[in-house]
Amino acid sequence: MKKVTVQYRFENVINPRDNEPGVLFGDKVLVTEEGFGLYQAIKTDNPNVVIVDLDENVTDHLAENPTFLIDLIVSDPGGGSFVQA
């Protein structure tokens, strides 16, 4: 578990105004700006920044399964693999 800056890619553009803090859980990131959401995180060269690529994957794992975050915390909060940007 780690606090990171979340960047969003939409229509192949990352707008810094959309950046927000998030909490990284393995290869997922929890965000809270417009309600809670848990998205696939993409690793960047900066270990304190991840990308949520809305062009490729808009799945909000909390919306689909509200207990997913609890399962993630209990199973392996520091593990997981990343997709490299």
DRENTORKOL-3810 file (N, C-alpha, C; in nm, 4 decimals):
REM DRENTORKOL-3810
@n.u->0.0857; n.v->-0.1165; n.w->0.0000; ca.u->0.0000; ca.v->0.0000; ca.w->0.0000; c.u->0.0908; c.v->0.1234; c.w->0.0000
@n.u->0.0612; n.v->0.2181; n.w->-0.0903; ca.u->0.1465; ca.v->0.3351; ca.w->-0.1068; c.u->0.0651; c.v->0.4495; c.w->-0.1665
@n.u->0.0877; n.v->0.5720; n.w->-0.1166; ca.u->0.0223; ca.v->0.6889; ca.w->-0.1752; c.u->0.0958; c.v->0.7276; c.w->-0.3021
@n.u->0.0208; n.v->0.7523; n.w->-0.4107; ca.u->0.0779; ca.v->0.7868; ca.w->-0.5411; c.u->-0.0045; c.v->0.8987; c.w->-0.6041
@n.u->0.0505; n.v->0.9559; n.w->-0.7099; ca.u->-0.0244; ca.v->1.0475; ca.w->-0.7944; c.u->-0.0802; c.v->0.9668; c.w->-0.9108
@n.u->-0.2087; n.v->0.9840; n.w->-0.9362; ca.u->-0.2763; ca.v->0.9122; ca.w->-1.0438; c.u->-0.2960; c.v->1.0073; c.w->-1.1618
@n.u->-0.2477; n.v->0.9641; n.w->-1.2772; ca.u->-0.2707; ca.v->1.0363; ca.w->-1.4019; c.u->-0.3697; c.v->0.9549; c.w->-1.4838
@n.u->-0.4600; n.v->1.0241; n.w->-1.5522; ca.u->-0.5588; ca.v->0.9567; ca.w->-1.6360; c.u->-0.5274; c.v->0.9800; c.w->-1.7826
@n.u->-0.5259; n.v->0.8721; n.w->-1.8596; ca.u->-0.5111; ca.v->0.8831; ca.w->-2.0052; c.u->-0.6508; c.v->0.8664; c.w->-2.0651
@n.u->-0.6934; n.v->0.9661; n.w->-2.1426; ca.u->-0.8229; ca.v->0.9621; ca.w->-2.2101; c.u->-0.8050; c.v->1.0200; c.w->-2.3490
@n.u->-0.8476; n.v->0.9463; n.w->-2.4482; ca.u->-0.8277; ca.v->0.9818; ca.w->-2.5885; c.u->-0.6804; c.v->1.0102; c.w->-2.6160
@n.u->-0.5969; n.v->0.9250; n.w->-2.5578; ca.u->-0.4511; ca.v->0.9258; ca.w->-2.5721; c.u->-0.3854; c.v->1.0541; c.w->-2.5197
@n.u->-0.4528; n.v->1.1245; n.w->-2.4288; ca.u->-0.3995; ca.v->1.2473; ca.w->-2.3699; c.u->-0.4028; c.v->1.2353; c.w->-2.2179
@n.u->-0.2944; n.v->1.2799; n.w->-2.1534; ca.u->-0.2906; ca.v->1.2901; ca.w->-2.0084; c.u->-0.2933; c.v->1.4382; c.w->-1.9737
@n.u->-0.3991; n.v->1.4819; n.w->-1.9069; ca.u->-0.4140; ca.v->1.6212; ca.w->-1.8684; c.u->-0.3767; c.v->1.6351; c.w->-1.7207
@n.u->-0.2702; n.v->1.7088; n.w->-1.6885; ca.u->-0.2259; ca.v->1.7226; ca.w->-1.5495; c.u->-0.3337; c.v->1.7780; c.w->-1.4561
@n.u->-0.4307; n.v->1.8510; n.w->-1.5089; ca.u->-0.5397; ca.v->1.9028; ca.w->-1.4243; c.u->-0.6254; c.v->1.7907; c.w->-1.3673
@n.u->-0.6221; n.v->1.6741; n.w->-1.4303; ca.u->-0.7022; ca.v->1.5614; ca.w->-1.3842; c.u->-0.6292; c.v->1.4742; c.w->-1.2827
@n.u->-0.5010; n.v->1.5032; n.w->-1.2589; ca.u->-0.4246; ca.v->1.4229; ca.w->-1.1626; c.u->-0.4893; c.v->1.4295; c.w->-1.0246
@n.u->-0.4782; n.v->1.3199; n.w->-0.9515; ca.u->-0.5304; ca.v->1.3158; ca.w->-0.8153; c.u->-0.4504; c.v->1.2155; c.w->-0.7338
@n.u->-0.4544; n.v->1.2289; n.w->-0.6016; ca.u->-0.3862; ca.v->1.1303; ca.w->-0.5185; c.u->-0.4633; c.v->0.9992; c.w->-0.5182
@n.u->-0.3906; n.v->0.8920; n.w->-0.4987; ca.u->-0.4518; ca.v->0.7604; ca.w->-0.4890; c.u->-0.3681; c.v->0.6714; c.w->-0.3989
@n.u->-0.4230; n.v->0.5566; n.w->-0.3678; ca.u->-0.3509; ca.v->0.4574; ca.w->-0.2874; c.u->-0.3314; c.v->0.3340; c.w->-0.3732
@n.u->-0.2058; n.v->0.2962; n.w->-0.3899; ca.u->-0.1699; ca.v->0.1823; ca.w->-0.4741; c.u->-0.1770; c.v->0.0539; c.w->-0.3928
@n.u->-0.2513; n.v->-0.0423; n.w->-0.4443; ca.u->-0.2628; ca.v->-0.1766; ca.w->-0.3866; c.u->-0.2199; c.v->-0.2746; c.w->-0.4946
@n.u->-0.0940; n.v->-0.3165; n.w->-0.4920; ca.u->-0.0466; ca.v->-0.4088; ca.w->-0.5945; c.u->-0.0559; c.v->-0.3433; c.w->-0.7312
@n.u->-0.1391; n.v->-0.3975; n.w->-0.8187; ca.u->-0.1536; ca.v->-0.3410; ca.w->-0.9529; c.u->-0.2856; c.v->-0.2649; c.w->-0.9704
@n.u->-0.3492; n.v->-0.2292; n.w->-0.8587; ca.u->-0.4729; ca.v->-0.1508; ca.w->-0.8599; c.u->-0.4504; c.v->-0.0226; c.w->-0.7811
@n.u->-0.5257; n.v->0.0830; n.w->-0.8159; ca.u->-0.5148; ca.v->0.2099; ca.w->-0.7442; c.u->-0.6539; c.v->0.2553; c.w->-0.7007
@n.u->-0.6639; n.v->0.2946; n.w->-0.5735; ca.u->-0.7877; ca.v->0.3456; ca.w->-0.5167; c.u->-0.7877; c.v->0.4973; c.w->-0.5295
@n.u->-0.8940; n.v->0.5523; n.w->-0.5868; ca.u->-0.9088; ca.v->0.6967; ca.w->-0.6011; c.u->-1.0404; c.v->0.7383; c.w->-0.5361
@n.u->-1.0481; n.v->0.8670; n.w->-0.4974; ca.u->-1.1665; ca.v->0.9120; ca.w->-0.4237; c.u->-1.2221; c.v->1.0448; c.w->-0.4715
@n.u->-1.1691; n.v->1.1028; n.w->-0.5786; ca.u->-1.2096; ca.v->1.2369; ca.w->-0.6211; c.u->-1.3590; c.v->1.2480; c.w->-0.6515
@n.u->-1.4133; n.v->1.1581; n.w->-0.7263; ca.u->-1.5564; ca.v->1.1602; ca.w->-0.7619; c.u->-1.6252; c.v->1.0357; c.w->-0.7076
@n.u->-1.6063; n.v->1.0076; n.w->-0.5810; ca.u->-1.6526; ca.v->0.8841; ca.w->-0.5209; c.u->-1.5390; c.v->0.7830; c.w->-0.5259
@n.u->-1.5550; n.v->0.6735; n.w->-0.4601; ca.u->-1.4497; ca.v->0.5729; ca.w->-0.4565; c.u->-1.4467; c.v->0.4918; c.w->-0.5851
@n.u->-1.3265; n.v->0.4644; n.w->-0.6335; ca.u->-1.3072; ca.v->0.3791; ca.w->-0.7495; c.u->-1.1765; c.v->0.3038; c.w->-0.7360
@n.u->-1.1694; n.v->0.1864; n.w->-0.7919; ca.u->-1.0490; ca.v->0.1039; ca.w->-0.7893; c.u->-1.0207; c.v->0.0597; c.w->-0.9322
@n.u->-0.9080; n.v->0.1066; n.w->-0.9864; ca.u->-0.8764; ca.v->0.0858; ca.w->-1.1273; c.u->-0.7425; c.v->0.0161; c.w->-1.1458
@n.u->-0.7241; n.v->-0.0416; n.w->-1.2625; ca.u->-0.5962; ca.v->-0.1003; ca.w->-1.3004; c.u->-0.4925; c.v->0.0108; c.w->-1.3082
@n.u->-0.3775; n.v->-0.0080; n.w->-1.2435; ca.u->-0.2701; ca.v->0.0916; ca.w->-1.2449; c.u->-0.1604; c.v->0.0486; c.w->-1.3413
@n.u->-0.1074; n.v->0.1456; n.w->-1.4134; ca.u->0.0041; ca.v->0.1205; ca.w->-1.5039; c.u->0.1265; c.v->0.1910; c.w->-1.4466
@n.u->0.2311; n.v->0.1172; n.w->-1.4286; ca.u->0.3558; ca.v->0.1687; ca.w->-1.3737; c.u->0.4187; c.v->0.2689; c.w->-1.4702
@n.u->0.4828; n.v->0.3729; n.w->-1.4148; ca.u->0.5578; ca.v->0.4693; ca.w->-1.4948; c.u->0.7037; c.v->0.4670; c.w->-1.4487
@n.u->0.7872; n.v->0.5467; n.w->-1.5115; ca.u->0.9268; ca.v->0.5559; ca.w->-1.4700; c.u->0.9405; c.v->0.6178; c.w->-1.3317
@n.u->0.8424; n.v->0.6950; n.w->-1.2903; ca.u->0.8415; ca.v->0.7554; ca.w->-1.1577; c.u->0.7650; c.v->0.6625; c.w->-1.0640
@n.u->0.8284; n.v->0.6083; n.w->-0.9592; ca.u->0.7594; ca.v->0.5133; ca.w->-0.8714; c.u->0.6450; c.v->0.5754; c.w->-0.7913
@n.u->0.6329; n.v->0.7081; n.w->-0.7939; ca.u->0.5266; ca.v->0.7752; ca.w->-0.7200; c.u->0.4103; c.v->0.8174; c.w->-0.8095
@n.u->0.4129; n.v->0.7734; n.w->-0.9356; ca.u->0.3090; ca.v->0.8099; ca.w->-1.0325; c.u->0.2625; c.v->0.6847; c.w->-1.1059
@n.u->0.1305; n.v->0.6692; n.w->-1.1185; ca.u->0.0734; ca.v->0.5608; ca.w->-1.1996; c.u->-0.0261; c.v->0.6221; c.w->-1.2973
@n.u->-0.0564; n.v->0.5470; n.w->-1.4007; ca.u->-0.1527; ca.v->0.5893; ca.w->-1.5017; c.u->-0.2739; c.v->0.4967; c.w->-1.4966
@n.u->-0.3915; n.v->0.5566; n.w->-1.5056; ca.u->-0.5147; ca.v->0.4818; ca.w->-1.5302; c.u->-0.5501; c.v->0.5122; c.w->-1.6753
@n.u->-0.5441; n.v->0.4097; n.w->-1.7589; ca.u->-0.5659; ca.v->0.4275; ca.w->-1.9026; c.u->-0.7129; c.v->0.4034; c.w->-1.9352
@n.u->-0.7882; n.v->0.5112; n.w->-1.9432; ca.u->-0.9320; ca.v->0.5007; ca.w->-1.9702; c.u->-0.9617; c.v->0.4660; c.w->-2.1148
@n.u->-0.8606; n.v->0.4732; n.w->-2.2013; ca.u->-0.8787; ca.v->0.4295; ca.w->-2.3398; c.u->-0.8800; c.v->0.2771; c.w->-2.3495
@n.u->-0.8087; n.v->0.2116; n.w->-2.2604; ca.u->-0.7933; ca.v->0.0667; ca.w->-2.2662; c.u->-0.8791; c.v->-0.0091; c.w->-2.1649
@n.u->-0.9009; n.v->0.0510; n.w->-2.0459; ca.u->-0.9674; ca.v->-0.0238; ca.w->-1.9399; c.u->-1.0390; c.v->0.0737; c.w->-1.8471
@n.u->-1.1692; n.v->0.0779; n.w->-1.8538; ca.u->-1.2479; ca.v->0.1664; ca.w->-1.7683; c.u->-1.3120; c.v->0.0916; c.w->-1.6517
@n.u->-1.2711; n.v->-0.0311; n.w->-1.6308; ca.u->-1.3319; ca.v->-0.1137; ca.w->-1.5270; c.u->-1.3054; c.v->-0.0557; c.w->-1.3885
@n.u->-1.4116; n.v->-0.0271; n.w->-1.3168; ca.u->-1.4034; ca.v->0.0120; ca.w->-1.1768; c.u->-1.4332; c.v->-0.1130; c.w->-1.0952
@n.u->-1.3294; n.v->-0.1706; n.w->-1.0368; ca.u->-1.3441; ca.v->-0.2972; ca.w->-0.9657; c.u->-1.4334; c.v->-0.2858; c.w->-0.8428
@n.u->-1.4436; n.v->-0.1678; n.w->-0.7828; ca.u->-1.5340; ca.v->-0.1504; ca.w->-0.6683; c.u->-1.6791; c.v->-0.1483; c.w->-0.7128
@n.u->-1.7063; n.v->-0.0874; n.w->-0.8257; ca.u->-1.8441; ca.v->-0.0838; ca.w->-0.8757; c.u->-1.8929; c.v->-0.2244; c.w->-0.9091
@n.u->-1.8016; n.v->-0.3059; n.w->-0.9627; ca.u->-1.8391; ca.v->-0.4426; ca.w->-0.9999; c.u->-1.8484; c.v->-0.5347; c.w->-0.8790
@n.u->-1.7639; n.v->-0.5085; n.w->-0.7767; ca.u->-1.7588; ca.v->-0.5952; ca.w->-0.6603; c.u->-1.7143; c.v->-0.5123; c.w->-0.5404
@n.u->-1.8068; n.v->-0.4586; n.w->-0.4624; ca.u->-1.7720; ca.v->-0.3698; ca.w->-0.3519; c.u->-1.6784; c.v->-0.4311; c.w->-0.2467
@n.u->-1.6729; n.v->-0.5617; n.w->-0.2362; ca.u->-1.5832; ca.v->-0.6232; ca.w->-0.1375; c.u->-1.4438; c.v->-0.6489; c.w->-0.1942
@n.u->-1.4210; n.v->-0.6142; n.w->-0.3208; ca.u->-1.2921; ca.v->-0.6393; ca.w->-0.3856; c.u->-1.1780; c.v->-0.5727; c.w->-0.3098
@n.u->-1.1981; n.v->-0.4503; n.w->-0.2617; ca.u->-1.0925; ca.v->-0.3797; ca.w->-0.1893; c.u->-1.0561; c.v->-0.4529; c.w->-0.0608
@n.u->-1.1532; n.v->-0.5002; n.w->0.0102; ca.u->-1.1253; ca.v->-0.5762; ca.w->0.1331; c.u->-1.0461; c.v->-0.7014; c.w->0.0999
@n.u->-1.0876; n.v->-0.7734; n.w->-0.0031; ca.u->-1.0148; ca.v->-0.8933; ca.w->-0.0448; c.u->-0.8715; c.v->-0.8604; c.w->-0.0849
@n.u->-0.8527; n.v->-0.7485; n.w->-0.1542; ca.u->-0.7205; ca.v->-0.7077; ca.w->-0.1992; c.u->-0.6296; c.v->-0.6743; c.w->-0.0817
@n.u->-0.6808; n.v->-0.6015; n.w->0.0155; ca.u->-0.6018; ca.v->-0.5653; ca.w->0.1331; c.u->-0.5593; c.v->-0.6895; c.w->0.2100
@n.u->-0.6502; n.v->-0.7802; n.w->0.2294; ca.u->-0.6221; ca.v->-0.9004; ca.w->0.3073; c.u->-0.5278; c.v->-0.9954; c.w->0.2342
@n.u->-0.5403; n.v->-1.0051; n.w->0.1011; ca.u->-0.4640; ca.v->-1.1052; ca.w->0.0266; c.u->-0.3176; c.v->-1.0684; c.w->0.0079
@n.u->-0.2876; n.v->-0.9484; n.w->-0.0399; ca.u->-0.1480; ca.v->-0.9140; ca.w->-0.0695; c.u->-0.1368; c.v->-0.7650; c.w->-0.1005
@n.u->-0.1436; n.v->-0.6776; n.w->0.0014; ca.u->-0.1476; ca.v->-0.5343; ca.w->-0.0254; c.u->-0.0228; c.v->-0.4776; c.w->-0.0911
@n.u->0.0909; n.v->-0.5429; n.w->-0.0792; ca.u->0.2137; ca.v->-0.4883; ca.w->-0.1379; c.u->0.2566; c.v->-0.5582; c.w->-0.2645
@n.u->0.1889; n.v->-0.6634; n.w->-0.3006; ca.u->0.2326; ca.v->-0.7429; ca.w->-0.4153; c.u->0.1644; c.v->-0.7033; c.w->-0.5433
@n.u->0.1639; n.v->-0.7926; n.w->-0.6356; ca.u->0.0986; ca.v->-0.7673; ca.w->-0.7632; c.u->0.1990; c.v->-0.7284; c.w->-0.8691
@n.u->0.1547; n.v->-0.7333; n.w->-0.9912; ca.u->0.2398; ca.v->-0.6972; ca.w->-1.1025; c.u->0.1818; c.v->-0.5785; c.w->-1.1761
@n.u->0.2630; n.v->-0.5131; n.w->-1.2516; ca.u->0.2215; ca.v->-0.3940; ca.w->-1.3239; c.u->0.2303; c.v->-0.4155; c.w->-1.4729
@n.u->0.1560; n.v->-0.3334; n.w->-1.5415; ca.u->0.1721; ca.v->-0.3175; ca.w->-1.6859; c.u->0.2616; c.v->-0.1961; c.w->-1.7020
@n.u->0.3672; n.v->-0.2057; n.w->-1.7789; ca.u->0.4598; ca.v->-0.0936; ca.w->-1.7980; c.u->0.4042; c.v->0.0017; c.w->-1.9028
@n.u->0.4082; n.v->0.1330; n.w->-1.8709; ca.u->0.3609; ca.v->0.2336; ca.w->-1.9661; c.u->0.4573; c.v->0.2465; c.w->-2.0819
END
